[in-house]
């Protein structure tokens, strides 16, 4: 089976304290959003300490148009994608010319040609690379992208697949949107860029192996309004329901159990939980629903506390922490929920040699 050869993530230049974001949000919302004083403590309840931002905090208080913000998305996405890819290629011990496939995941900006085309042009990658831009999967995109990268490697044992996830959530902030969803979103979302290299069977594996086993994708009927965007003249208006933790609590254990049973496994066989955090309430829902002993989501929680919710890229930051800090021998489960409402899972086998 294919294996994950390397990961790389970006610490963006404007790491910002959550308390500073809280103060600015209060200043921006208080005059037009009557619930500001009642809901401002949502910033504290997230347990986020710092946020990974692509622009200085002052940028988000300045007047700017959707066109200006999207142009910033294009420039920043390309610049830091290249940086993450170069780091990942070096870690994987390959040359950029070896890359056969590129899967680019994002939901926070618009580009045609898509960003993968810009990357190929900027880095002078092989002109015959198989391109798969994935748009609109939201927080589930990192896990879904990982599944699709491995399917490409299964189809071609000589494949070297580059997976890139870019989410610049902060650039989607609409300052004139005084809705509760936008206010709560401003307490959670941040920016992240991650790259991974997945190799097919014809490549030698490293001593510490992370092998792909299987994937699962599920779309829940009649849940289209749980999470997503409402596209307006001013940009991407965020939509998400307060019922997301309840939805997770009611569905996630059965979904995981059924997926693992197809591979003759049980929840107790999972030693490494590589989950997208969503937020504190989402993490609490996972903890309550799964009933796993100990702080099994500690790495997920650390990434969220240090960066905020970086949408699809977040789970790849969690994966990198497992790969850099160590993992338990045994199975790993990547999981994220996204718009649709949907769940994405990837089963891994991790081995220390």
C-alpha positions in Angstrom: 0.0 0.0 0.0 1.1 3.6 -0.4 2.8 5.5 2.4 3.0 9.1 3.6 6.7 10.0 3.1 6.7 13.6 4.5 4.6 16.5 5.8 5.3 20.2 6.1 3.3 23.1 7.6 3.6 26.8 7.6 3.8 29.1 10.6 2.5 32.3 9.1 4.2 35.6 10.0 1.3 37.1 11.9 0.7 34.8 14.8 -1.8 36.7 17.0 -3.0 36.4 20.5 -6.6 35.3 20.9 -7.1 38.1 23.5 -6.1 40.7 20.9 -8.5 39.3 18.4 -11.2 39.3 21.0 -10.7 43.0 21.7 -10.7 43.9 18.0 -13.9 41.8 17.4 -15.6 43.6 20.2 -14.7 47.0 18.7 -15.9 45.9 15.2 -19.2 44.3 16.3 -20.4 46.1 19.4 -22.1 49.1 17.6 -24.2 46.9 15.3 -24.5 43.5 17.0 -26.5 43.7 20.2 -25.4 40.3 21.5 -21.7 41.3 21.4 -21.3 41.7 25.2 -23.2 38.5 25.9 -21.3 36.4 23.4 -17.8 37.9 23.6 -16.8 35.2 26.1 -17.0 32.7 23.2 -13.4 33.8 22.5 -12.3 32.5 25.9 -14.4 29.3 25.7 -12.6 28.2 22.5 -9.4 27.6 24.6 -7.5 29.0 21.6 -4.4 30.9 22.8 -2.9 32.1 19.5 -4.2 32.3 15.9 -2.3 31.6 12.7 -3.0 34.7 10.5 -1.7 35.6 7.0 -2.1 39.3 7.6 -1.5 41.6 10.6 -4.5 42.1 12.9 -5.0 45.7 11.8 -5.7 44.4 8.2 -9.0 42.9 9.3 -10.3 46.2 10.6 -9.5 48.1 7.4 -12.0 48.6 4.5 -11.4 46.2 1.7 -13.5 44.6 -1.0 -14.1 40.9 -1.8 -11.9 41.4 -4.9 -9.0 42.8 -2.8 -9.3 40.0 -0.3 -9.4 37.3 -3.0 -6.4 38.9 -4.7 -4.5 38.6 -1.4 -5.6 35.0 -1.2 -4.1 34.3 -4.6 -0.8 35.9 -3.8 -0.4 34.4 -0.3 -1.7 30.9 -1.3 0.9 30.7 -4.0 3.8 32.1 -2.0 3.4 29.8 1.0 2.3 26.8 -0.9 5.7 26.9 -2.7 7.5 27.3 0.6 5.6 24.3 2.1 6.2 22.1 -1.0 9.9 22.9 -1.0 10.2 21.9 2.6 8.2 18.7 2.1 10.2 17.7 -1.0 13.4 18.0 1.0 12.0 16.0 3.9 10.8 13.3 1.5 14.3 13.0 -0.1 13.0 13.5 -3.6 13.4 16.0 -6.4 10.6 18.2 -7.5 10.8 16.5 -10.9 9.7 13.3 -9.3 6.2 14.5 -8.5 3.6 12.8 -10.7 0.4 14.1 -9.2 -0.8 17.2 -7.4 -4.0 17.5 -5.3 -4.8 21.0 -4.2 -7.4 21.5 -1.5 -9.0 24.8 -0.5 -12.4 26.4 0.2 -11.5 30.0 1.1 -10.6 31.7 -2.2 -11.4 31.5 -5.9 -8.9 30.9 -8.7 -9.1 29.9 -12.3 -6.6 28.7 -13.4 -6.6 26.9 -10.1 -3.7 27.3 -7.6 -2.2 24.0 -8.6 -1.6 25.4 -12.1 0.0 28.5 -10.5 2.3 26.3 -8.4 3.4 24.2 -11.4 4.2 27.3 -13.3 6.0 29.0 -10.5 8.1 26.0 -9.5 8.5 24.7 -13.0 7.2 21.3 -12.0 6.7 18.6 -14.6 4.2 19.9 -17.2 2.5 16.5 -17.4 1.6 16.3 -13.7 -1.9 14.9 -13.1 -3.9 17.8 -11.5 -6.8 17.5 -9.2 -8.0 20.8 -7.6 -10.6 20.1 -4.8 -12.8 22.9 -3.8 -15.7 23.2 -1.3 -15.0 20.4 1.1 -14.3 22.8 3.9 -12.9 21.3 7.1 -13.2 17.8 5.6 -10.9 18.6 2.7 -7.6 17.6 4.3 -8.8 14.0 5.1 -10.6 13.7 1.7 -7.5 15.0 -0.1 -5.4 12.4 1.8 -7.7 9.6 0.6 -7.6 10.8 -3.0 -3.8 11.2 -2.9 -3.5 7.6 -1.8 -5.9 6.3 -4.4 -3.7 7.9 -7.1 -0.7 6.1 -5.6 -2.6 2.8 -5.5 -3.4 3.3 -9.2 0.2 3.9 -10.0 2.9 2.3 -7.8 5.5 4.7 -9.3 3.5 7.7 -8.2 4.8 10.5 -6.1 1.7 12.5 -5.1 1.8 16.0 -3.7 -1.1 17.0 -1.5 -1.4 20.7 -0.7 -4.1 22.3 1.5 -4.4 26.1 1.8 -7.1 27.8 3.9 -6.9 31.5 4.5 -10.1 31.7 6.5 -9.3 35.1 7.9 -9.5 36.7 4.4 -13.2 35.6 4.2 -14.2 37.9 7.1 -17.0 40.2 6.1 -16.9 43.2 8.5 -20.5 44.3 7.5 -21.9 40.9 8.4 -23.3 41.3 12.0 -24.7 37.8 12.2 -24.1 35.4 15.1 -22.4 32.9 12.8 -19.9 35.6 11.6 -19.2 36.7 15.2 -18.6 33.1 16.4 -16.6 32.3 13.3 -14.3 35.3 14.1 -13.5 33.6 17.4 -12.4 30.3 15.8 -11.0 30.4 12.3 -7.5 31.1 11.1 -5.1 30.4 8.3 -3.0 27.3 7.5 -0.9 25.9 4.6 0.3 22.3 4.6 1.9 19.9 2.1 2.3 16.1 2.1 4.2 13.7 -0.1 2.6 10.2 -0.7 4.6 7.5 -2.5 3.5 4.4 -4.3 4.6 0.8 -3.6 7.7 1.0 -5.8 9.4 3.3 -3.4 11.5 2.3 -0.3 9.8 3.2 2.9 11.4 5.1 5.8 12.1 3.5 9.1 9.1 5.1 10.7 6.3 4.0 8.4 2.9 5.6 7.9 1.0 3.3 5.5 -2.4 3.9 4.0 -5.0 1.2 4.6 -8.4 2.5 3.6 -10.8 5.5 3.5 -14.4 6.3 4.0 -16.6 9.2 3.0 -20.2 9.8 4.1 -22.7 12.5 3.3 -25.6 12.8 5.7 -29.0 13.3 4.0 -31.0 16.5 4.8 -28.1 18.3 6.5 -27.1 20.8 3.8 -27.6 23.8 6.1 -25.3 22.6 8.9 -22.2 24.2 7.5 -21.1 26.2 4.4 -20.9 29.5 2.6 -23.7 31.9 1.5 -22.1 33.7 -1.5 -22.8 37.4 -1.5 -21.6 40.5 -3.3 -19.3 41.2 -0.3 -17.8 37.7 -0.2 -18.2 34.4 1.6 -20.7 34.6 4.4 -20.1 31.9 6.9 -22.9 29.5 7.8 -22.7 26.9 10.6 -25.2 25.5 13.0 -24.9 25.3 16.8 -26.1 21.7 16.4 -22.7 20.5 15.0 -21.5 19.0 18.3 -24.9 17.2 18.8 -24.7 15.9 15.3 -21.2 14.5 15.9 -22.3 13.0 19.3 -25.2 11.2 17.6 -23.3 9.8 14.6 -19.6 9.6 15.0 -19.2 6.4 17.1 -21.4 4.3 14.9 -19.7 5.7 11.7 -16.3 4.9 13.0 -17.4 1.5 14.3 -18.9 0.5 11.0 -15.8 1.7 9.1 -13.4 -0.2 11.3 -15.5 -3.4 11.2 -15.0 -3.6 7.5 -11.3 -4.1 8.2 -11.9 -6.5 11.2 -10.9 -3.7 13.7 -12.5 -2.2 16.7 -12.2 1.3 18.2 -9.8 -0.1 20.8 -7.4 -1.0 18.0 -6.8 2.7 17.2 -3.7 4.0 18.9 -3.3 7.4 17.1 -6.3 9.7 16.7 -5.5 12.3 14.0 -8.7 14.4 14.2 -9.6 17.8 12.9 -10.5 19.9 16.0 -13.4 22.0 14.8 -13.5 23.7 18.1 -13.6 22.9 21.8 -17.3 21.9 21.7 -16.5 19.6 18.8 -13.6 18.0 20.7 -15.8 17.5 23.7 -18.4 15.8 21.5 -15.8 13.4 20.2 -14.5 12.7 23.7 -18.0 12.0 25.1 -19.2 10.0 22.1 -16.1 7.8 21.7 -15.4 7.2 25.4 -11.7 6.5 24.8 -9.6 6.6 28.0 -7.0 9.3 28.5 -6.4 12.5 26.5 -6.5 10.7 23.1 -7.0 14.0 21.3 -4.1 15.8 23.0 -2.2 16.5 19.7 -5.4 17.8 18.1 -6.1 20.0 21.0 -2.6 21.4 21.0 -2.8 22.3 17.3 -6.1 24.1 17.9 -4.9 25.9 20.9 -1.8 27.2 19.1 -3.3 28.0 15.7 -7.1 28.1 15.8 -9.3 26.2 13.3 -7.5 26.3 9.9 -10.2 24.4 8.1 -8.9 21.6 5.9 -5.3 22.2 6.6 -5.6 21.7 10.4 -5.7 17.9 10.3 -2.4 17.9 8.3 -0.8 20.0 11.1 -2.0 17.3 13.5 -0.5 14.6 11.3 2.8 16.4 11.1 2.9 16.6 14.9 2.4 12.8 15.1 5.2 12.3 12.5 7.6 14.7 14.1 7.0 14.0 17.8 6.3 10.2 17.5 3.4 7.9 17.4 2.3 4.5 18.9 2.8 1.4 16.9 -0.5 0.4 15.5 -3.4 1.9 13.7 -4.2 5.6 13.2 -7.5 7.2 12.3 -7.7 10.5 10.5 -11.1 12.1 10.7 -12.8 15.4 9.9 -16.4 16.7 9.4 -17.3 19.1 6.7 -20.0 20.8 4.7 -22.7 18.6 3.3 -22.9 17.7 6.3 -20.2 15.0 5.8 -17.6 12.9 7.4 -14.2 11.8 6.0 -12.0 9.1 7.5 -8.6 7.6 6.5 -7.2 4.5 8.2 -3.5 4.3 8.6 -1.0 1.8 10.0 1.9 3.4 11.8 5.1 1.5 12.6 8.3 2.5 14.4 11.4 0.6 13.3 
